[in-house]
Amino acid sequence: MKILPIREDLKKYLNKRRLEKKFEKQKFLFEQNPFHPSLETELLEPQKMRFWSFRIDRKYRAIFIFLENNSVEIIDINNHYQ
């Protein structure tokens, strides 16, 4: 599974919160196995929208969509407990 390069605004979000290393670690795990237990990958509600998330750390999650050709696009990174 391949994660497409993330947008600049998401890179800034990660940088501002000092999450770059955690994100890279989780990205590596995701690319090896999108459903690795430590990622806690889940389908979000409403399920018909087909938005998924995986854990960056206890507080932050990456929201993504599956694309064709075995890749995903991260569409948001946010505080899971807002």
C-alpha distances in whole Angstrom, upper triangle without the diagonal:
4,7,10,13,15,18,22,23,20,20,24,23,22,24,27,26,25,22,20,20,18,16,14,15,13,10,10,10,7,5,7,7,7,11,12,16,16,14,16,14,16,17,19,23,24,21,22,20,17,16,14,15,14,16,17,20,23,24,21,18,15,15,13,12,9,10,11,9,5,5,7,11,13,16,18,19,22,24,24,27,29
4,6,9,12,15,18,20,17,17,21,21,19,22,25,24,23,20,18,18,17,14,13,14,13,9,9,11,8,6,9,10,10,13,15,18,18,15,18,15,17,18,20,24,25,22,23,21,18,17,15,15,14,17,17,20,23,24,20,18,14,15,12,12,10,10,11,9,6,4,6,9,11,14,17,17,21,23,23,27,28
4,6,8,12,15,16,14,14,18,17,16,18,21,21,20,17,15,16,15,12,11,13,11,7,9,11,8,7,11,12,10,14,15,18,17,14,17,14,16,17,18,22,23,21,22,19,16,15,13,13,12,14,14,18,21,21,17,15,11,12,9,10,9,10,12,11,9,6,5,6,7,11,13,14,17,20,20,24,25
4,6,9,12,14,12,13,16,17,16,18,21,21,21,18,16,17,17,14,13,15,14,10,12,15,12,11,14,16,14,17,19,22,21,18,20,17,19,19,20,23,24,22,23,20,17,16,15,15,15,17,16,20,23,23,19,16,13,13,10,11,11,10,12,11,10,7,6,5,7,10,13,14,18,21,22,26,26
4,7,9,12,10,10,13,14,13,15,18,19,18,16,13,15,16,12,12,15,14,11,13,16,14,13,16,18,16,20,21,23,22,19,21,19,21,21,22,25,26,25,25,22,20,18,17,16,16,18,16,20,23,22,19,17,13,14,12,13,14,13,15,15,14,11,10,8,8,11,12,13,17,20,22,25,26
4,7,8,6,7,10,11,11,13,15,16,16,14,12,14,15,11,11,15,14,11,14,16,14,14,18,19,17,20,21,23,21,18,20,18,20,20,20,23,24,23,24,21,19,16,16,15,15,16,14,18,21,19,16,14,11,11,11,13,14,14,17,17,16,12,10,8,6,8,9,10,14,17,19,22,22
4,6,5,6,9,10,11,13,14,16,17,15,14,17,17,14,15,18,17,15,18,20,18,18,22,23,20,23,24,26,24,21,23,21,22,22,21,24,25,24,25,21,20,17,17,17,17,18,17,20,23,21,17,16,13,13,12,14,16,16,19,20,19,15,13,10,8,8,9,11,14,17,20,23,22
4,5,5,6,9,10,10,12,14,15,14,13,16,17,14,15,19,19,17,19,22,20,21,24,25,23,26,26,28,26,23,25,23,25,25,24,26,27,28,28,24,24,21,21,19,20,20,18,20,23,21,18,17,15,15,16,18,20,20,23,23,23,19,17,13,12,11,11,12,15,18,21,23,22
4,5,5,6,9,10,10,13,14,14,13,17,17,15,16,20,19,17,21,23,21,22,25,26,23,26,27,28,26,22,24,23,24,24,22,24,25,26,27,23,23,19,19,18,19,19,17,19,21,19,16,15,13,14,15,18,20,21,24,25,24,20,17,14,12,10,9,10,12,15,18,20,19
4,5,5,6,9,10,11,12,11,10,14,14,11,13,16,15,14,17,19,18,19,22,22,20,22,23,24,22,19,20,19,20,21,20,22,23,24,25,21,20,17,17,15,15,15,13,16,18,16,12,12,10,11,12,15,18,19,22,23,22,18,15,12,9,8,7,7,9,13,15,18,17
4,5,5,6,9,10,10,9,8,12,13,10,11,15,15,13,16,19,18,18,22,23,21,23,23,25,22,19,22,21,22,23,23,25,27,27,28,25,23,20,19,17,17,16,13,16,19,17,14,14,12,14,15,18,20,21,24,24,23,19,16,14,11,12,10,9,12,15,18,20,20
4,5,5,6,9,10,10,10,13,14,13,14,17,17,17,20,22,21,22,25,26,24,26,26,27,24,22,24,23,25,25,24,27,28,29,30,26,26,22,21,19,19,18,15,17,20,17,14,15,14,16,17,20,23,24,27,27,26,22,20,17,14,14,12,11,12,15,18,20,19
4,5,5,6,9,8,9,13,13,11,14,17,16,16,19,21,20,21,24,25,22,24,24,25,22,19,21,21,22,23,21,24,25,26,28,24,23,20,19,17,16,15,13,14,16,14,11,12,11,13,16,19,22,23,27,27,26,22,19,16,13,12,10,8,9,11,14,16,15
4,6,5,6,5,6,9,9,8,10,13,13,13,16,18,17,19,22,22,20,22,22,22,19,17,19,19,21,22,22,24,26,26,28,25,24,20,19,16,15,13,10,12,14,12,10,11,10,13,15,19,21,23,26,26,24,21,18,16,13,13,11,8,9,11,14,16,16
4,5,5,6,6,10,11,10,12,15,15,15,18,20,20,21,24,25,23,25,25,25,22,20,23,23,25,26,25,28,30,30,32,29,27,24,22,20,18,17,13,14,17,15,13,15,14,17,19,22,25,26,29,29,27,24,21,19,16,16,14,12,13,14,17,19,19
4,6,8,9,12,13,13,15,17,18,18,21,23,23,24,27,28,26,27,27,27,24,22,24,24,25,27,26,28,30,31,32,29,28,25,23,20,20,18,15,15,17,14,13,15,15,18,20,24,27,28,31,32,30,26,24,21,18,18,15,12,12,13,17,18,17
4,5,8,11,11,11,14,16,16,17,19,21,21,23,25,26,24,25,24,24,20,19,21,21,23,25,24,26,28,29,31,28,27,23,22,18,17,15,12,12,13,11,10,13,14,17,19,23,26,28,31,31,29,26,23,21,17,17,14,11,11,10,14,15,15
4,6,8,8,10,12,13,14,15,18,19,20,21,24,24,23,24,23,23,20,19,21,22,24,26,25,28,30,31,33,30,28,25,23,19,18,15,12,11,14,13,11,14,15,18,20,24,26,28,31,31,29,25,23,21,18,19,16,13,13,13,16,18,18
4,6,5,6,9,10,11,12,14,15,16,18,20,21,19,21,19,20,16,15,17,18,20,23,22,25,28,28,30,27,25,22,20,16,14,12,8,9,12,11,9,11,11,15,17,21,23,25,28,28,25,22,20,18,15,16,14,10,11,12,14,16,17
4,6,5,6,9,10,10,12,14,15,16,18,20,19,21,19,20,17,16,19,19,22,24,24,27,29,29,31,28,26,22,20,17,15,13,10,11,15,14,12,13,12,16,17,20,22,24,26,26,24,20,18,17,14,16,14,12,14,15,17,20,20
4,5,5,6,9,10,11,13,14,15,17,18,18,20,18,19,15,15,18,19,22,24,25,28,31,30,32,29,27,24,21,18,15,13,10,11,14,15,13,14,14,18,19,22,23,25,27,27,24,21,20,19,16,19,17,14,16,17,18,21,22
4,6,5,6,8,10,11,12,14,16,16,16,17,15,16,12,11,14,16,19,21,22,25,28,27,29,27,25,21,19,15,12,10,6,7,11,12,10,11,11,15,17,20,21,24,26,26,23,20,18,18,15,18,16,13,14,14,15,18,20
4,5,5,6,9,10,10,12,14,15,14,16,14,16,13,11,14,14,17,19,20,23,25,25,27,24,22,19,16,13,10,9,6,8,12,12,10,9,9,12,13,17,18,20,23,23,20,17,15,14,12,14,13,10,12,13,15,18,19
4,5,5,6,9,10,10,12,14,14,16,15,17,14,12,16,16,19,21,22,26,28,27,29,26,24,21,18,15,13,12,9,11,15,16,13,13,12,15,15,18,19,20,22,22,19,16,15,15,13,16,15,13,16,17,18,21,23
4,5,5,6,9,10,11,12,13,14,12,14,11,10,14,15,18,21,22,26,28,27,29,27,24,21,18,15,12,11,8,10,14,15,14,13,13,16,17,19,20,22,24,23,20,18,16,17,15,18,17,15,17,18,18,21,24
4,5,5,6,9,10,10,10,11,10,11,8,7,11,11,14,17,19,22,25,23,26,24,21,18,15,12,8,8,6,9,12,14,11,10,10,13,13,16,17,19,21,21,18,15,14,15,13,16,15,13,15,16,16,19,21
4,5,5,6,9,10,9,12,11,13,12,9,13,12,15,17,19,23,24,23,25,23,20,17,14,12,9,10,9,12,15,16,13,12,10,12,12,14,14,16,18,18,15,12,11,12,11,14,14,13,15,17,17,21,23
4,5,5,6,9,10,12,11,13,12,11,14,14,17,20,22,26,27,26,27,25,22,20,17,15,12,12,11,14,17,19,17,15,13,16,15,17,16,18,20,18,15,13,13,15,14,18,18,16,19,21,21,24,26
4,6,5,6,7,9,7,10,9,8,11,11,15,18,20,24,26,24,26,24,21,19,16,14,10,11,11,13,16,18,16,14,13,16,15,17,16,18,20,19,15,14,14,16,15,18,18,17,19,20,20,23,25
4,5,5,4,7,7,10,10,7,10,9,12,15,17,21,23,21,22,21,17,16,12,11,8,10,10,13,16,18,15,13,11,13,12,13,12,15,16,16,12,11,10,12,12,15,16,15,17,19,18,22,24
4,6,6,10,10,13,13,11,14,12,16,17,20,23,25,23,24,22,19,17,15,14,12,14,14,17,20,21,18,16,14,15,13,14,12,14,15,13,10,9,10,12,13,16,18,17,20,22,22,25,27
4,7,9,8,12,12,11,14,13,17,19,22,25,27,24,26,25,21,20,17,16,14,15,15,18,21,23,20,18,16,18,16,17,15,17,17,16,12,12,13,16,16,20,21,20,23,24,23,27,29
4,5,5,9,10,9,11,10,13,16,19,22,24,21,23,22,19,18,14,14,12,13,15,17,19,21,19,17,15,16,15,15,14,16,17,16,12,12,13,16,16,19,20,20,22,23,22,25,28
4,6,9,10,8,9,7,10,12,15,19,20,18,20,19,15,14,11,10,8,11,13,16,18,19,17,14,12,13,11,12,11,13,15,15,11,11,10,13,13,16,17,17,19,20,19,22,24
4,6,8,7,7,6,9,11,14,18,20,17,19,19,15,15,11,11,9,11,13,15,17,19,17,14,14,14,13,14,13,16,18,18,14,14,13,16,16,18,19,18,19,20,18,21,24
4,6,6,7,8,11,14,17,21,23,20,23,22,19,18,14,12,10,10,12,14,15,18,17,14,14,16,16,17,16,19,21,20,16,16,15,18,17,20,20,19,20,21,19,22,25
4,5,6,8,11,14,17,20,22,20,24,23,20,18,15,13,10,10,12,13,14,16,16,14,15,17,17,19,18,22,24,24,20,19,18,20,19,22,21,19,20,20,17,20,23
4,6,8,12,15,17,21,23,22,25,24,21,19,15,12,9,8,9,9,10,13,13,12,13,16,17,19,19,22,25,25,21,20,18,20,18,21,19,17,18,17,15,18,21
4,5,9,12,14,18,20,19,22,20,17,15,11,9,5,5,7,9,10,12,11,9,10,12,13,15,16,19,21,22,18,17,15,16,14,17,16,14,15,15,13,16,19
4,6,10,12,15,18,16,20,19,16,14,10,8,6,6,9,10,10,12,12,10,11,12,13,15,16,20,22,23,19,18,16,17,16,17,16,15,15,15,12,15,18
4,7,10,13,15,14,16,16,13,11,7,6,4,7,10,12,13,14,13,9,10,10,10,12,12,16,19,20,16,15,13,14,13,15,14,14,15,15,13,16,19
4,6,10,12,10,13,13,10,9,6,6,7,9,13,14,14,15,14,10,11,10,10,11,12,16,19,20,18,16,14,15,14,15,15,14,15,15,12,15,18
4,7,9,6,10,9,7,6,4,7,9,12,16,17,17,18,16,12,12,10,10,10,11,15,17,20,17,16,14,15,14,14,14,15,16,17,14,17,18
4,6,6,9,8,7,6,5,7,10,13,16,17,17,16,15,12,12,9,10,11,13,16,19,22,20,18,15,15,14,13,13,14,14,15,12,14,15
3,5,8,8,8,8,9,11,14,16,19,21,20,19,17,15,15,12,13,13,15,18,21,24,23,21,18,18,17,16,15,16,16,16,14,15,16
4,6,6,8,8,10,13,16,19,22,23,23,21,20,17,17,14,14,13,16,18,21,24,23,22,19,19,18,16,16,18,18,19,16,18,18
4,5,5,7,9,12,15,18,21,23,23,22,20,17,16,13,13,12,13,16,18,22,20,19,17,17,17,16,17,19,19,20,18,20,20
4,5,8,11,14,18,21,24,26,26,25,23,20,19,15,14,12,13,15,17,21,20,19,17,17,18,17,18,20,21,23,20,23,23
4,6,9,12,16,19,22,24,24,23,21,17,16,12,11,9,11,13,16,19,19,17,15,14,15,13,15,17,18,20,18,21,21
4,6,10,13,17,19,22,23,22,19,16,14,10,9,7,8,11,13,17,15,14,12,12,13,12,14,16,17,20,18,21,21
4,7,11,14,16,19,19,18,16,12,10,7,6,5,8,11,15,17,16,14,11,10,10,9,10,12,14,16,14,17,18
4,7,11,13,16,17,16,14,10,8,6,5,6,8,12,15,17,15,13,10,10,9,10,10,11,13,15,13,16,17
4,7,9,12,13,13,10,6,5,4,6,8,11,14,17,19,16,14,11,11,9,10,9,9,10,12,10,13,15
4,7,9,11,11,9,6,5,7,8,11,12,16,19,20,17,15,12,12,10,12,11,10,11,12,10,14,16
4,5,7,8,6,4,6,9,11,14,16,19,22,23,20,18,15,15,12,14,12,10,10,10,9,12,15
4,7,8,5,5,7,10,12,16,18,20,24,24,21,18,16,15,12,14,12,9,10,10,10,13,15
4,5,5,7,10,13,16,19,21,24,27,28,24,22,19,19,16,17,15,11,11,10,10,12,15
4,6,8,12,15,18,21,23,26,29,30,27,25,22,21,18,19,16,13,11,9,8,9,13
4,7,11,13,17,20,23,26,29,30,27,25,22,21,17,17,14,11,8,6,6,7,9
4,7,10,13,17,20,22,26,27,24,21,18,17,13,14,10,7,6,5,5,8,10
4,6,10,13,16,19,22,23,21,18,15,14,10,11,8,6,6,7,6,10,11
4,6,10,13,15,19,20,18,15,11,10,7,8,6,4,7,9,9,13,14
4,7,10,13,17,19,17,14,10,9,6,6,5,6,8,11,10,14,14
4,7,9,13,15,13,10,6,5,4,5,7,9,11,14,14,17,18
4,6,10,12,11,9,6,6,7,7,10,12,15,18,17,21,21
4,7,9,8,6,4,7,9,11,13,16,18,21,20,24,24
4,7,7,5,5,7,10,12,15,18,21,24,23,27,27
4,6,6,8,10,14,15,19,21,24,28,27,30,31
4,6,9,12,15,17,21,23,26,29,28,32,33
4,7,11,14,16,19,21,24,27,26,30,31
4,7,10,13,16,17,21,24,23,27,28
4,7,9,12,14,17,20,20,23,24
4,6,9,11,15,18,18,22,22
4,6,8,11,15,15,19,19
4,7,10,14,14,18,17
4,6,10,11,14,14
4,7,9,12,12
4,6,9,8
4,6,6
4,6
4
